[in-house]
Amino acid sequence: MLLDILKRKASAGKSGMFLLAGGILTLIKMRKIIKIMKVILQIYKIKKISISILLILILLISCNINAHNDFDISKLKKAYLEKNDEKFIESFPGNFGNFKSVFGWNDKLDKPNALYDEANEYIDYFFKLTSESKYNNYKIKIINIAIDGKWEADGVNYFHKKLQAITESNNEFVLLLNGLDENKINSFWNFYFNKENLQYSQKLNLILDKSMRNKSMSIFEKIKKEKDLNPENIARNEQTKFEVFDKDGYTNLRADKNSSSKIIDKVV
């Protein structure tokens, strides 16, 4: 539908070109690059716009594509190998998108991203540096990665555990949280509680002030309610469970009393 609107704006003459450019930028944000190129070619055939305008539109696209892929992994790797603390902490990703593109799983290509296997080492180094007083200002990067974050296994999960630990123990970090606007605070706690084993840590009650406790508890209750209403969780909770101590050394919740029955969950 948006593509049809763009074509109509182009056929409206020069007055429609600014709206056309705005529409194309919207499509870029949606990462519909292939569709954009098709639209430009179709518009060129319909309206016979000048080559100069065509080149400007293509340049607009290329600039925005680069803006979405401007994270320099080579600087981060170089700083890590040289143990250049300042360069490393400056080069470390500052938002969840960049973090995942470096340390997470590439969902589109179904393969690991560049530093997937080394994620824990880099994350440990980053958190070690942020614990030093001279790098206190870089704690905000931890928060910014959490904002709009979504839990997944491996590197993201490892970061998530580190995030929980610092939130539950570091007063300076909590003060940074208190300085955020409402939307960012909610986004932070959404990521914080976005985990398989959902629990509200008692450590939060000790370190958060009343206002932040209420905000975090509100998000916790919302996520808990969503999980409780999930059909898979309802079915799992309705099953009869038997605690069986198995040969692997774990106490597992099984569907029957014998150790060969289906494992419903592990008791941690």
Steps between C-alpha positions, in 0.01 A plus 500: 500500500783740589665427167184604311485826696860579406425445133203739516710766674763472228243543224376820671808685373778683681277590794473132577874435495555610862225268619653232283836543671335484843317185402819341379669579832211327676554194288871510577425490870287195430803352321306436183800585284410274208149640483639853506717437198206348313287805581767739373530311173122491457474874575776570251301320230171670593613860547835513319660688789841645433816299548617750764190439715538127452862519619400706804241239600753218463754699703239551772452125517870417512563756778223354713613143437846596624348670803340169598827311461755740649631284785872436457583154635864531396560781753345293778707191415822701473443668837421165663811327364721793600321528837453871435242564772388842389467414131321175585237654724444779247464248217267262688144498357273766646158356414334161473494495120876544473563264791301222337657566159843436657444238772159350424345262252429620147132410462480584130800291397450245779863509605712660775612860468866604495589470872235248604753246631708763683200682647555403865864613497412840354205546734711410805764752395236769445335450840841488671585841354164654590562398862803734510427853621665671201256324266186562705345704220499194275250318722235679296595271210375203703163668538484602135565141390218382725255755357301335218691178573357152464628196680660217306755231576881519516657848475180692568418271791851549642461877478157466660649323804766769536229763472298338779805479725592869466137613536465308825826618656623833362352823637662719235337291229160533667543878515546498121174308470321761709604766250326335204163599360199276552516323163867410538448377856216274385709371209792427734286298740334318212841370399608438858199271564505347152628157603388142529507473879300809593557610859508831686830505685488610864824688432298749297294584809820591682663717235209675322315796646122479540422667168730274298382190689144582398600549136700178485227303678241634257699367203566172684129445565413582140752249362397236755135539400590463131699185576217355711255556213729334247327174387825302520557608861140425592531148360831449680361619835194275466715191461554273799864534605725261688839597640744227401870501593666377180836346419623829355504641852201729445156490654265513201127559487366202304158404369516171693684355799746299292827648368416418138189719485490840330697781667270798551758723664822496701510598866782750540 
